[in-house]
Amino acid sequence: MRSCIISLVVFMIGCALVISGCATPMESLKIVAGTSTKSIEDSRKDALEKVFGYDYGTCYVKTEYVLKAIPRISIYSKNEDMIAVNYNSVNVTPVGVFFTEVDQTHTRVEISSPSPEARAYVAKSVFAGEVQPDTDKLTVEVRQPIAGKY
């Protein structure tokens, strides 16, 4: 019985090491919980960006308001310079919205994601300052019935 418990503990430690890879233990826990922001931080180099004529606080609040109204978007993490959201389409994809103060009256907003589709979907509404129509819905082609076949 004791050897079974020891084997189980060794197995669990091994699994934890494999799961964590190069990540810190805290980052590993965030990955498992679905709250990691590492992938959006890593994809920030490809971010879409726009500078707004608002001070930092106003820009953050207005952007958060728009994000909450976008269909298929849910906020899962926030801090003073970033809002992380999930884009719920076929899969759940993380999208990061980063804020950088340019000066007292301008703020740079960067939208990053490992998915170009998710990045563009969020950027379209955030950059417009309001929720934009969902243009990627499925379209249905209506055909006329062939004569004599119903």
Secondary structure, 3 states (H helix, E strand, C coil): CHHHHHHHHHHHHHHHHHHHCCCCHHHHHHHHHCCCCHHHHHHHHHCEEEEECCCHHHHHHHHHHHHHHCCCEEEEEEECCEEEEEEECCCEEEEEEEEEEEECCEEEEEEECCCHHHHHHHHHHHHHCCCCCCCCCCCCCCCCCCCCCC
